[in-house]
Amino acid sequence: MSATTACGDDGVSEPAPAPGFLGGVAGNREIGVVVNSTGRAVTMFQLGQPSTTISIPLGSSSAITPVGLSLRGRKAAVPLGNAASVALVNLETATVQRFFTFPSGNATGSAWANDTTVFVANTDTDKVGRFYLNQTNAEITATATVAPTPTAVVVTGGRVLVVSGNLANFSPIGPGVVTAINPATMAALGTVQSGGLNPTDAAVGPDGLLYVLNTGDYITQSSVGIVNPATMSLVATIPNMGVGAGAISIDDDGIAYVSGFFSATVVWNSKTRTFVRAADNPVCAKAAGLCRGAFAATSSATGKLFQVFFGSPQTGLAPYVFVFNPTTFALTDSIAVGTGPSSLVIRTF
């Protein structure tokens, strides 16, 4: 489950709750932050009162195709896909503060290096860019070239780690690649293979290792490559993570939630390297006896699992965030979060 404040008489107290909506409700201050890909918005809901939501529009252009976000304090960086730009969203005021732009391309994964510095991948140009929140111009001009088709960015150990699918014309030309970048100089510090084909996401575990999700070919099973970011070496590759898995999150107990549109959510213990719920028995919300897919999943402070279902207009299935019991994974609730939800982060502000 997520980290909680330790008890004791060390004189340390929790920070004051955020004002307004971000403060949550009495007894539960956690907030869910959802990216609506086809809805071109960010939607927030209070875990203690999930029927209460706030939607933040990202723009009306059809080029705006967000799929994820990264958070720092009460701000979110939201890469806007084909719009080749990043929206800086103030979650406290529920407004877009400003935009940062590439000359062209597709802005995908992002990560914060500190309170004022953001790194973002450009899938089409094979670059990672850096911008500062207080820079005068909107253009992202500081860039570094990485392996083809970068999709995810993680900052850990003073390094920027960029995960590249290593594709040409949407087909793998070799194993995925992780590139380490110096955040100050933008110089490449080294590379390592991801242990599989077409990686699309990554997360750092409580052990400090990087867990790279190799999506593969959407036909065979996906895998997770375990990378030591300090030595830039591949430690192990774990197979059987579901077909077409595209998102991974890891909680403070080392439990990984690996989600895919075709495979729902596989649950795996990174400490013991054993499956809690394997690909043949994933966590899912069933419809007509069949599992719905999952675009992403993450846990709350109480251990509940929150799973993003994109929706299926073809079959008449509405989009939801489904909520599951932390021990039995029984479905306990469904939360309406707008059109086309694709990712979810849960935080206390």
ABEGO torsion letter per residue (X at the ends): XBBBBBBEBAGBBBBBBBBEAAAEBBGBABBBBBBBAAAGBBBBBBAABAABBBBBBAEABAABBBABBBBBEABBBBBAEAAGBBBBBBAAAGBBABBBBBABEBBBBBBBABAABBBBBBAAAGBBBBBBAABABABBABBBBBBBGBABBBBBGGBBBBBBAGBBGGBBAEBBBBBBBBAAAGBBAEBBBAGBBGBABBBBBAAGBBBBBBAEAGABBBBBBBBBAAAGBBABBBBGAEBGBABBBBBAAGBBBBBBAAAEBBBBBAAAGBBABBAABBBBBBBGGBBBBBABBBBBAAGBBBBBBAEBAAAGBBBBBBBBBAAAGBBABBBBAEBGBABBBBBBX
